[in-house]
């Protein structure tokens, strides 16, 4: 994917929980139309970094900027309006709404404000595109796990975000579902969307990401192309230990 200008900048961002430093002086850029992976062993601060970008958590120090808007000083709902959408490690769907109503909620409350029939037609087209068109009037409780995950992506994309955050979206899938999931993320990449991807599935990192930032104990230990960082001695040591 050909990348464009810098869309998101993270500068010297730190997040402390009392005496625990969960994210330590993180700095990186995300280019427009880029798929960037944030990888690292469990507990390295990846999800906390996603929470700081989306506004789920406030930064302790440093700055996160998107096209001149200081995200690190804005509440989560304003960040969503500015164009940051996300999925979660554990699927979060609106259980009291139907499948199509979930996607319409993304269209209404996301970056691009669609209403009424415009939101419904847009939601229907998105559901057809991801293979859930036949389920649009069903309750979300009737969906399989992979289909609930696909619905969560559709709801996030419905707001037409500038940046899509996928936090371990492929976790918990069996091999068949994993391929379906990777194909869906690949299709988002082909559309030229800007995606930040936290993932432990290295096949997905290698095939989907233009670039990776590697975290360990809250700090960045490597940055570069997937094959480059995954062969880095410090990255291997972080995942596998000194032996």
C-alpha positions as CSV (number, residue, x, y, z in Angstrom):
1,X,0.0,0.0,0.0
2,X,1.3,3.4,-0.9
3,X,1.3,5.6,2.1
4,X,0.7,9.3,2.2
5,X,1.4,12.2,4.6
6,X,1.7,11.9,8.3
7,X,-1.8,11.5,9.8
8,X,-1.1,10.7,13.5
9,X,1.8,11.6,15.7
10,X,2.6,10.2,19.1
11,X,5.3,12.2,20.9
12,X,6.9,11.3,24.2
13,X,3.7,9.8,25.5
14,X,3.8,8.3,29.0
15,X,1.0,6.7,31.0
16,X,1.4,6.0,34.7
17,X,-1.0,4.1,37.1
18,X,0.4,5.2,40.4
19,X,3.9,3.8,40.5
20,X,3.5,1.6,37.5
21,X,4.6,3.0,34.1
22,X,2.5,1.3,31.6
23,X,3.6,3.3,28.6
24,X,7.0,5.0,28.8
25,X,8.0,7.9,26.5
26,X,6.5,6.5,23.3
27,X,7.1,8.3,20.0
28,X,6.0,7.2,16.5
29,X,4.2,8.5,13.5
30,X,1.4,6.8,11.4
31,X,1.2,7.7,7.7
32,X,-2.1,8.1,5.8
33,X,-3.2,4.8,4.1
34,X,-0.7,2.8,6.2
35,X,-1.4,-0.4,8.2
36,X,0.9,-0.1,11.3
37,X,1.3,-2.9,13.8
38,X,1.9,-2.5,17.5
39,X,3.4,-5.8,18.7
40,X,5.1,-7.1,21.8
41,X,4.8,-9.7,24.5
42,X,1.8,-9.8,26.9
43,X,1.9,-6.9,29.4
44,X,4.1,-4.7,27.2
45,X,1.6,-1.8,27.0
46,X,0.0,-2.3,23.6
47,X,-3.6,-2.0,24.6
48,X,-2.9,0.9,26.9
49,X,-1.4,2.7,23.9
50,X,-4.6,2.1,22.0
51,X,-6.6,3.3,24.9
52,X,-4.5,6.5,25.0
53,X,-5.1,7.1,21.2
54,X,-8.8,6.5,21.5
55,X,-9.3,8.6,24.6
56,X,-10.4,5.7,26.8
57,X,-7.5,6.7,29.1
58,X,-5.9,10.1,29.5
59,X,-2.1,10.5,29.0
60,X,0.1,11.3,31.9
61,X,2.5,13.3,29.7
62,X,3.3,13.8,26.1
63,X,1.0,14.5,23.1
64,X,-1.0,12.6,20.5
65,X,-2.0,14.7,17.5
66,X,-4.1,14.0,14.4
67,X,-4.1,16.6,11.7
68,X,-3.6,19.4,14.1
69,X,-6.1,18.2,16.7
70,X,-4.6,17.3,20.1
71,X,-6.3,14.0,20.9
72,X,-4.4,13.7,24.1
73,X,-6.5,16.6,25.5
74,X,-9.9,15.5,24.2
75,X,-12.5,13.1,25.6
76,X,-13.3,9.8,23.9
77,X,-16.5,11.0,22.2
78,X,-14.7,14.0,20.7
79,X,-11.9,11.8,19.4
80,X,-14.5,9.5,17.8
81,X,-16.0,12.5,16.1
82,X,-12.6,13.6,14.9
83,X,-12.2,10.3,13.1
84,X,-10.8,7.6,15.4
85,X,-12.8,4.3,15.6
86,X,-11.8,1.1,17.3
87,X,-12.6,-2.5,18.1
88,X,-11.8,-4.2,21.4
89,X,-10.0,-7.4,22.6
90,X,-13.4,-8.7,23.9
91,X,-16.2,-8.1,21.4
92,X,-18.4,-5.2,22.3
93,X,-21.7,-5.1,20.4
94,X,-24.9,-3.3,21.4
95,X,-26.9,-6.3,22.6
96,X,-30.2,-4.5,22.7
97,X,-30.1,-3.6,19.0
98,X,-30.4,-5.6,15.8
99,X,-27.4,-6.2,13.5
100,X,-28.3,-3.3,11.3
101,X,-29.0,-1.0,14.2
102,X,-25.5,-1.7,15.5
103,X,-24.0,-0.5,12.3
104,X,-26.3,2.5,12.0
105,X,-25.1,3.6,15.5
106,X,-21.6,3.7,14.1
107,X,-22.8,5.8,11.2
108,X,-24.7,8.2,13.4
109,X,-22.1,8.7,16.2
110,X,-18.9,8.3,14.2
111,X,-16.8,10.7,12.2
112,X,-19.2,11.2,9.4
113,X,-22.7,11.9,10.7
114,X,-25.3,10.0,8.7
115,X,-28.9,10.0,9.7
116,X,-32.2,8.3,8.9
117,X,-32.4,6.5,5.6
118,X,-28.9,7.6,4.6
119,X,-27.5,5.8,7.7
120,X,-29.7,2.7,7.0
121,X,-28.8,2.4,3.3
122,X,-25.1,2.9,4.2
123,X,-25.3,0.3,7.0
124,X,-27.0,-2.2,4.6
125,X,-24.3,-1.8,2.0
126,X,-21.6,-2.3,4.7
127,X,-23.3,-5.5,5.9
128,X,-23.5,-6.9,2.4
129,X,-19.8,-6.1,1.9
130,X,-18.7,-8.1,4.9
131,X,-21.1,-11.0,4.4
132,X,-23.7,-10.2,7.0
133,X,-26.5,-8.8,4.8
134,X,-28.8,-11.8,5.4
135,X,-28.5,-11.2,9.1
136,X,-29.3,-7.5,9.2
137,X,-32.6,-7.7,11.0
138,X,-31.5,-10.4,13.5
139,X,-30.6,-9.8,17.1
140,X,-26.8,-9.7,17.6
141,X,-27.1,-12.6,20.1
142,X,-27.9,-14.9,17.1
143,X,-24.5,-14.3,15.5
144,X,-21.5,-16.5,15.8
145,X,-18.3,-15.2,17.5
146,X,-16.6,-14.4,14.1
147,X,-19.8,-12.7,12.9
148,X,-20.0,-10.6,16.0
149,X,-16.4,-9.6,15.4
150,X,-17.2,-8.7,11.7
151,X,-20.2,-6.7,13.0
152,X,-17.9,-4.7,15.3
153,X,-15.6,-3.8,12.4
154,X,-18.7,-2.8,10.3
155,X,-19.9,-0.5,13.1
156,X,-16.4,1.1,13.4
157,X,-16.1,1.6,9.6
158,X,-19.6,3.0,9.4
159,X,-18.3,6.3,10.9
160,X,-15.8,6.5,8.0
161,X,-12.9,7.1,10.5
162,X,-9.6,8.6,9.5
163,X,-7.9,5.9,11.7
164,X,-9.2,2.5,12.6
165,X,-7.8,0.8,15.7
166,X,-8.0,-3.0,15.8
167,X,-7.0,-4.4,19.2
168,X,-6.3,-8.1,18.9
169,X,-9.3,-8.4,16.6
170,X,-8.1,-11.8,15.4
171,X,-7.8,-13.3,18.9
172,X,-9.9,-16.4,19.7
173,X,-10.6,-17.4,16.1
174,X,-10.1,-21.0,14.8
175,X,-7.9,-21.5,11.7
176,X,-10.9,-21.1,9.3
177,X,-12.2,-18.0,11.0
178,X,-8.7,-16.6,11.2
179,X,-8.4,-16.7,7.4
180,X,-11.8,-15.0,7.1
181,X,-10.6,-12.3,9.5
182,X,-7.3,-11.8,7.8
183,X,-9.0,-11.5,4.4
184,X,-11.4,-8.8,5.9
185,X,-8.5,-6.8,7.3
186,X,-6.7,-7.2,4.0
187,X,-9.7,-5.8,2.1
188,X,-9.7,-2.7,4.4
189,X,-6.0,-2.3,3.6
190,X,-6.7,-2.5,-0.1
191,X,-9.4,0.2,0.3
192,X,-6.5,2.5,1.5
193,X,-7.7,2.8,5.1
194,X,-5.3,3.8,7.8
195,X,-5.2,1.0,10.5
196,X,-3.3,0.6,13.7
197,X,-3.2,-3.1,14.5
198,X,-2.4,-4.7,17.8
199,X,-1.9,-8.4,17.2
200,X,-0.2,-11.6,18.3
201,X,-0.8,-13.5,15.1
202,X,2.5,-13.0,13.3
203,X,1.3,-14.3,10.0
204,X,-1.2,-11.4,10.1
205,X,1.5,-8.9,11.0
206,X,3.7,-10.1,8.2
207,X,1.0,-10.1,5.5
208,X,-1.0,-7.0,6.5
209,X,1.4,-4.4,8.1
210,X,3.6,-1.9,6.3
211,X,5.5,-1.1,9.4
212,X,5.6,-2.2,13.1
213,X,6.4,-0.7,16.4
214,X,7.6,-3.2,19.0
215,X,6.9,-2.5,22.7
216,X,8.3,-4.2,25.8
217,X,7.7,-3.2,29.4
218,X,6.0,0.0,28.1
219,X,8.8,1.2,25.9
220,X,9.5,1.1,22.2
221,X,12.4,-1.3,21.5
222,X,12.2,-1.5,17.7
223,X,10.4,0.1,14.7
224,X,10.5,-0.8,11.0
225,X,9.2,-3.3,8.4
226,X,7.7,-6.5,9.9
227,X,10.5,-8.9,8.7
228,X,13.1,-6.4,9.9
229,X,11.8,-6.0,13.4
230,X,10.9,-9.7,13.8
231,X,14.5,-10.7,13.1
232,X,15.9,-8.1,15.5
233,X,17.8,-9.7,18.4
234,X,16.2,-7.5,21.1
235,X,12.7,-8.3,19.8
236,X,13.4,-12.0,19.8
237,X,14.8,-11.7,23.3
238,X,11.7,-9.8,24.5
239,X,9.4,-12.6,23.1
240,X,11.5,-15.7,23.9
241,X,13.9,-14.7,26.7
242,X,17.7,-14.7,26.7
243,X,17.9,-18.4,25.9
